[in-house]
């Protein structure tokens, strides 16, 4: 039961991070188009700026992550540390997938 919930959390983290980048980038480019800026160039800039926020949003905020790390270190519960690291890694994978899709769409590298 606990493993199923954790696997579900990992999948949610991946897709939340992917959605934050994709949604923020595409909706932000509509704003750029409306103001006369080049949408594809703005898409790259927005995607670059949203990377860390997508990870934070996917893991549910930094305070939960810090408390899980603290519990893992001080109470000797290493499984909590491993789970938190896996959540962060999967959120980062979602961000990288979204950046790859945006690179394909804009035909330019997102640094």
C-alpha positions in Angstrom: 0.0 0.0 0.0 2.8 2.4 0.9 4.8 1.5 -2.2 1.8 2.2 -4.4 1.3 5.6 -2.9 5.0 6.4 -3.4 5.0 5.3 -7.0 1.9 7.4 -7.5 3.7 10.4 -6.0 6.7 9.9 -8.2 4.4 9.9 -11.3 2.6 13.0 -10.1 5.9 14.8 -9.5 7.1 14.1 -13.0 4.0 15.3 -14.7 3.4 18.3 -12.4 7.0 19.5 -13.2 6.4 18.9 -16.9 3.1 20.7 -16.8 4.4 23.7 -15.0 7.1 24.2 -17.7 4.9 23.5 -20.7 1.9 25.4 -19.5 3.9 28.4 -18.2 5.9 28.6 -21.4 3.1 28.3 -23.8 0.8 30.7 -22.0 3.6 33.1 -21.4 4.4 33.1 -25.1 0.8 34.2 -25.8 1.5 37.2 -23.6 4.6 37.9 -25.5 2.8 37.7 -28.8 0.1 40.1 -27.5 2.8 42.6 -26.6 4.7 42.4 -29.9 7.7 40.4 -28.6 9.0 37.3 -30.5 7.1 34.4 -28.9 9.7 31.7 -29.6 12.5 33.7 -28.0 10.4 34.5 -25.0 9.4 30.8 -24.7 13.1 29.9 -24.2 13.6 32.6 -21.6 10.4 31.6 -19.7 11.3 27.9 -19.8 14.8 28.7 -18.4 13.3 30.8 -15.6 10.7 28.3 -14.6 13.0 25.3 -14.0 13.5 25.6 -10.3 9.9 26.6 -9.7 8.6 23.6 -11.5 10.7 21.3 -9.2 9.5 23.1 -6.1 5.9 22.9 -7.2 6.2 19.3 -8.1 7.6 18.2 -4.7 5.0 20.3 -2.9 7.2 23.0 -1.5 10.6 23.1 0.1 9.5 22.8 3.7 8.2 19.3 3.3 11.4 18.3 1.6 13.5 19.8 4.4 11.5 18.2 7.1 11.8 14.8 5.4 15.5 15.2 5.1 15.7 16.2 8.7 13.7 13.2 9.9 15.9 10.9 7.8 19.1 12.3 9.2 18.2 12.8 12.8 15.9 9.9 13.3 17.9 7.5 11.2 15.2 6.9 8.7 17.2 6.7 5.5 14.3 5.5 3.5 12.7 9.0 3.9 15.8 10.6 2.5 15.9 8.2 -0.4 12.2 8.8 -1.2 12.7 12.5 -1.1 15.7 12.3 -3.4 13.7 10.2 -5.8 10.9 12.7 -5.9 13.3 15.5 -6.7 15.0 13.4 -9.4 11.7 12.6 -11.1 10.6 16.2 -10.9 13.9 17.1 -12.6 13.2 14.5 -15.2 9.9 16.1 -15.9 11.6 19.5 -16.3 14.2 18.1 -18.7 11.4 16.4 -20.8 9.5 19.7 -21.0 12.7 21.6 -22.0 13.4 19.0 -24.7 9.9 19.4 -26.1 10.3 23.2 -26.1 13.7 22.9 -27.8 12.0 20.8 -30.5 9.3 23.3 -30.9 11.5 26.4 -31.0 14.4 24.7 -32.8 16.8 26.4 -30.4 18.6 25.3 -27.3 17.3 26.2 -23.8 20.5 26.9 -21.8 
